[in-house]
Amino acid sequence: MISIPITAFYASILGIFLVFLSILVIAQRRSAKVSLGDGGDRHMLQMTRAHANFTEYVPLILVLLMIAEINQVNPLFLHVIGWALVISRFLHAYGLRHHFGPSWQRGAGILLTFACLLVLSGVNLWPLFFKS
């Protein structure tokens, strides 16, 4: 079996998901005949926010994942965080796409995203304060 770096694996999965979100935005733009912004179309706003929210959080979390991987954090732990990030972004996008206003998917997605961000930040800061 070929072994690829953990961060490369999750960045690739999330990259494919970003293309999917981009295609959904393009399809909605064509359907609503909106070339820029949301044109007052609520569904267009939902789609662009799902896409934008993804691009606001995922890059930093992947950088933190890569730093943790370079620092040789337990690979199983890194996979748990990686899958949590994939699931969180799927839930958030699903909640935004299928529900106007709040939904449990959107809430769970952002809470899980925040958990990934905070846990990886803590893991990367830990050695600065606590020498083993």
Backbone bond lengths (Angstrom), bond angles and torsions (degrees), N, CA, C in turn:
res aa  C-N    CA-C-N  psi(-1)  N-CA   C-N-CA  omega(-1)  CA-C   N-CA-C  phi
1 M - - - 1.453 - - 1.525 109.41 -
2 I 1.313 116.48 138.02 1.459 121.52 179.24 1.524 108.91 -79.39
3 S 1.310 115.57 134.93 1.454 120.73 179.22 1.530 109.01 -105.25
4 I 1.322 116.31 124.05 1.466 119.75 174.88 1.522 107.59 -115.72
5 P 1.318 116.88 154.41 1.466 119.01 178.11 1.534 110.87 -55.86
6 I 1.307 114.55 144.85 1.468 121.05 -176.34 1.526 110.93 -58.05
7 T 1.323 117.13 -47.23 1.468 120.07 -178.96 1.520 111.03 -61.67
8 A 1.323 117.38 -39.24 1.472 120.45 178.61 1.525 110.69 -60.81
9 F 1.308 116.96 -39.02 1.468 121.29 179.58 1.529 110.67 -62.06
10 Y 1.338 117.00 -51.50 1.471 119.51 -177.39 1.529 112.01 -72.01
11 A 1.323 117.67 -34.62 1.467 120.13 176.04 1.524 110.01 -62.45
12 S 1.324 117.25 -37.32 1.469 121.20 179.22 1.519 111.37 -67.89
13 I 1.326 116.89 -45.67 1.475 120.31 177.69 1.524 109.86 -60.42
14 L 1.317 116.50 -46.47 1.462 120.43 -179.13 1.522 111.77 -68.85
15 G 1.323 117.80 -31.74 1.463 120.85 174.79 1.517 111.67 -62.30
16 I 1.326 115.94 -43.03 1.471 120.41 177.28 1.528 109.97 -63.53
17 F 1.337 116.65 -40.47 1.463 120.56 178.90 1.525 110.85 -65.06
18 L 1.342 117.50 -36.78 1.467 120.71 177.40 1.528 110.86 -63.93
19 V 1.322 117.26 -39.54 1.468 120.16 176.36 1.523 109.53 -61.59
20 F 1.342 116.96 -43.23 1.462 121.10 177.81 1.530 111.03 -58.70
21 L 1.340 116.69 -47.40 1.469 119.68 178.35 1.528 111.01 -61.69
22 S 1.328 117.05 -38.21 1.461 121.48 178.62 1.525 111.34 -63.46
23 I 1.313 116.15 -41.76 1.470 120.68 178.27 1.526 110.38 -63.76
24 L 1.336 117.05 -39.21 1.471 119.81 177.17 1.528 111.12 -62.62
25 V 1.336 116.62 -40.41 1.469 120.18 178.43 1.529 110.03 -64.88
26 I 1.326 116.83 -44.63 1.470 120.49 179.59 1.523 110.72 -61.63
27 A 1.318 116.59 -44.19 1.473 120.57 179.73 1.525 110.57 -62.08
28 Q 1.322 116.90 -42.21 1.469 119.88 178.96 1.525 110.70 -67.21
29 R 1.318 117.10 -38.64 1.472 120.25 177.30 1.529 110.47 -59.95
30 R 1.318 116.18 -44.98 1.464 119.87 179.98 1.520 110.72 -65.42
31 S 1.328 116.51 -42.74 1.463 121.02 -179.06 1.534 111.48 -63.99
32 A 1.336 115.94 -43.16 1.468 120.77 -177.66 1.522 112.64 -88.08
33 K 1.355 116.52 -4.15 1.467 121.65 -178.09 1.532 111.38 55.20
34 V 1.342 114.62 48.78 1.468 122.49 179.28 1.518 107.39 -119.93
35 S 1.345 116.62 118.32 1.464 118.54 -178.49 1.526 112.79 -92.85
36 L 1.328 117.95 -26.05 1.458 121.19 -178.16 1.525 108.82 -144.45
37 G 1.315 116.33 139.30 1.461 120.11 -178.94 1.508 110.75 74.79
38 D 1.341 115.34 -154.68 1.468 118.51 -179.06 1.523 112.89 -111.05
39 G 1.326 117.94 -6.19 1.460 121.45 177.41 1.515 113.90 57.48
40 G 1.342 117.14 21.68 1.459 119.98 -178.02 1.516 114.10 77.11
41 D 1.319 117.47 4.19 1.470 123.08 -179.98 1.533 108.63 -87.81
42 R 1.334 116.97 116.69 1.471 121.41 -177.26 1.522 112.05 -60.62
43 H 1.317 116.17 -40.87 1.465 119.02 -179.05 1.533 110.49 -66.98
44 M 1.325 116.28 -36.46 1.457 120.48 176.63 1.532 109.69 -62.50
45 L 1.316 116.69 -43.47 1.461 121.49 177.73 1.527 110.57 -60.40
46 Q 1.314 116.95 -43.68 1.467 120.76 178.47 1.525 111.11 -59.52
47 M 1.310 116.61 -46.56 1.465 120.63 -176.90 1.526 111.36 -66.07
48 T 1.332 116.54 -43.40 1.461 118.68 -179.20 1.530 111.14 -67.99
49 R 1.331 117.45 -33.40 1.465 119.91 178.27 1.524 111.10 -71.62
50 A 1.313 118.37 -36.55 1.471 120.20 176.43 1.527 109.45 -61.63
51 H 1.323 115.88 -43.96 1.462 121.67 178.62 1.527 110.84 -65.45
52 A 1.315 117.01 -48.68 1.463 121.57 -177.67 1.524 111.23 -64.95
53 N 1.328 116.75 -42.40 1.455 119.73 -179.70 1.522 110.81 -61.74
54 F 1.311 116.62 -39.13 1.461 121.84 176.72 1.534 109.63 -58.49
55 T 1.329 115.78 -48.73 1.470 119.65 -176.61 1.527 112.48 -72.51
56 E 1.327 117.80 -17.01 1.462 121.17 177.94 1.528 112.01 -78.91
57 Y 1.323 117.71 -33.34 1.458 120.93 -173.91 1.528 114.81 -104.81
58 V 1.302 117.70 -41.36 1.466 121.00 -170.70 1.528 113.75 -60.90
59 P 1.342 120.56 -45.00 1.464 118.19 -177.62 1.538 114.09 -57.69
60 L 1.321 117.73 -46.28 1.467 119.98 -179.68 1.528 111.14 -64.43
61 I 1.315 117.12 -41.11 1.465 119.31 -179.76 1.527 110.26 -65.39
62 L 1.329 117.89 -37.73 1.469 119.72 176.11 1.526 111.71 -65.68
63 V 1.321 117.97 -36.91 1.465 120.52 176.19 1.527 109.47 -62.90
64 L 1.327 116.84 -45.17 1.467 120.33 178.49 1.527 111.40 -63.08
65 L 1.330 116.71 -38.16 1.466 120.98 176.76 1.530 109.92 -62.97
66 M 1.323 116.77 -43.36 1.458 121.18 179.99 1.533 111.06 -63.91
67 I 1.324 117.39 -41.77 1.462 120.82 178.01 1.529 110.11 -62.13
68 A 1.329 116.65 -44.09 1.465 120.36 177.74 1.523 110.65 -62.07
69 E 1.316 116.96 -39.92 1.468 120.70 178.74 1.529 110.57 -65.19
70 I 1.318 117.46 -44.17 1.471 121.74 177.75 1.531 110.40 -60.38
71 N 1.331 115.76 -36.94 1.465 121.16 179.41 1.529 112.42 -80.97
72 Q 1.320 116.67 9.12 1.459 124.52 174.23 1.527 114.03 60.40
73 V 1.332 114.94 40.90 1.460 119.96 171.77 1.530 107.17 -66.50
74 N 1.300 117.02 150.28 1.463 123.51 -177.65 1.533 111.00 -47.21
75 P 1.339 117.73 122.88 1.464 121.12 -177.84 1.535 113.75 -58.76
76 L 1.319 118.03 -35.95 1.468 120.15 178.48 1.528 109.99 -62.71
77 F 1.317 116.59 -42.74 1.460 121.36 177.29 1.528 110.60 -60.10
78 L 1.343 116.15 -43.78 1.467 120.15 -179.98 1.525 111.29 -64.06
79 H 1.330 117.64 -37.02 1.472 120.43 176.89 1.534 110.86 -66.89
80 V 1.310 117.05 -39.29 1.476 119.91 177.70 1.525 109.77 -60.44
81 I 1.324 116.52 -46.42 1.471 120.15 178.57 1.526 110.59 -64.69
82 G 1.322 117.30 -42.32 1.464 121.08 179.42 1.514 112.22 -59.38
83 W 1.341 116.27 -47.28 1.468 118.89 179.34 1.524 111.10 -68.04
84 A 1.331 116.68 -35.77 1.468 119.41 176.86 1.527 110.33 -60.93
85 L 1.329 116.47 -39.35 1.469 119.87 178.60 1.527 111.04 -66.01
86 V 1.313 117.35 -44.97 1.470 120.76 178.60 1.533 110.15 -59.77
87 I 1.325 116.57 -47.50 1.470 121.01 -179.31 1.527 110.33 -64.04
88 S 1.333 116.65 -42.25 1.469 119.87 -178.33 1.521 111.61 -61.92
89 R 1.322 116.93 -41.69 1.458 120.29 -178.49 1.524 111.10 -71.73
90 F 1.326 117.30 -34.85 1.463 120.34 175.77 1.528 109.88 -65.03
91 L 1.326 117.04 -47.63 1.470 120.62 -179.94 1.527 111.10 -59.73
92 H 1.325 116.35 -46.23 1.462 119.97 -178.34 1.527 111.07 -61.73
93 A 1.323 116.99 -47.74 1.469 120.65 -179.62 1.527 110.68 -63.57
94 Y 1.323 117.46 -41.24 1.465 121.31 178.75 1.532 109.79 -61.53
95 G 1.333 116.22 -46.05 1.461 120.22 -179.95 1.514 112.50 -61.66
96 L 1.329 116.95 -40.45 1.470 120.05 178.59 1.523 111.78 -70.39
97 R 1.305 116.88 -36.04 1.466 119.96 -176.36 1.530 112.59 -75.15
98 H 1.306 117.17 -34.16 1.464 120.16 -171.35 1.524 115.83 -105.81
99 H 1.327 117.83 -4.44 1.463 120.00 -177.75 1.517 110.11 -136.33
100 F 1.312 116.52 131.95 1.454 120.76 170.19 1.524 106.33 -82.12
101 G 1.294 117.41 126.29 1.460 120.79 -178.30 1.523 111.69 84.00
102 P 1.325 115.72 -164.10 1.459 120.47 -175.28 1.537 112.62 -64.93
103 S 1.328 115.07 150.38 1.454 121.37 173.12 1.517 107.97 -149.76
104 W 1.321 117.33 158.28 1.463 119.31 179.87 1.524 110.42 -65.25
105 Q 1.338 117.77 -31.42 1.465 120.28 -179.43 1.537 110.42 -67.05
106 R 1.294 115.38 -43.53 1.466 120.13 179.82 1.530 110.15 -65.03
107 G 1.321 116.76 -45.35 1.464 121.15 179.07 1.520 112.05 -62.97
108 A 1.328 116.37 -46.93 1.470 120.12 179.23 1.522 110.40 -64.11
109 G 1.328 116.56 -38.61 1.455 120.35 -179.97 1.513 113.05 -62.00
110 I 1.326 116.37 -44.99 1.465 118.10 -178.17 1.523 111.00 -73.80
111 L 1.333 117.90 -35.62 1.474 119.48 177.24 1.527 111.16 -64.49
112 L 1.321 116.59 -41.31 1.464 120.26 178.30 1.529 110.80 -68.28
113 T 1.326 117.10 -36.62 1.467 120.67 175.57 1.524 110.23 -62.81
114 F 1.332 117.00 -45.95 1.466 120.59 177.95 1.525 110.68 -61.00
115 A 1.341 116.49 -39.60 1.471 120.19 178.97 1.526 110.18 -61.06
116 C 1.327 117.44 -44.89 1.470 120.92 178.48 1.522 110.49 -60.05
117 L 1.323 116.16 -45.28 1.462 121.78 -178.90 1.531 111.09 -62.77
118 L 1.318 116.64 -47.30 1.463 120.43 -178.01 1.528 112.28 -69.87
119 V 1.319 117.52 -42.73 1.473 120.63 -179.08 1.528 110.25 -64.04
120 L 1.327 117.49 -47.10 1.465 119.44 179.28 1.530 111.55 -64.91
121 S 1.319 117.34 -37.18 1.469 119.98 176.40 1.526 109.55 -61.79
122 G 1.318 116.67 -44.87 1.463 121.02 178.74 1.516 112.82 -63.77
123 V 1.325 116.58 -43.50 1.470 121.16 179.11 1.521 110.75 -60.91
124 N 1.323 116.07 -40.25 1.461 119.61 -179.02 1.530 112.69 -75.49
125 L 1.329 117.62 -27.65 1.464 120.85 177.77 1.533 112.46 -82.96
126 W 1.306 116.91 -26.55 1.469 122.83 -174.72 1.536 112.97 -47.29
127 P 1.347 119.53 -51.49 1.466 119.68 -177.42 1.535 113.85 -63.46
128 L 1.315 117.51 -22.11 1.466 120.15 178.46 1.539 112.05 -69.35
129 F 1.313 115.99 -28.89 1.463 120.66 -175.25 1.524 112.75 -107.50
130 F 1.328 117.11 -26.15 1.456 120.46 -175.00 1.527 109.56 -130.09
131 K 1.311 116.26 99.70 1.473 120.60 178.28 1.526 107.93 -74.84
132 S 1.344 116.40 138.33 1.467 119.97 -179.84 1.508 110.46 -80.17
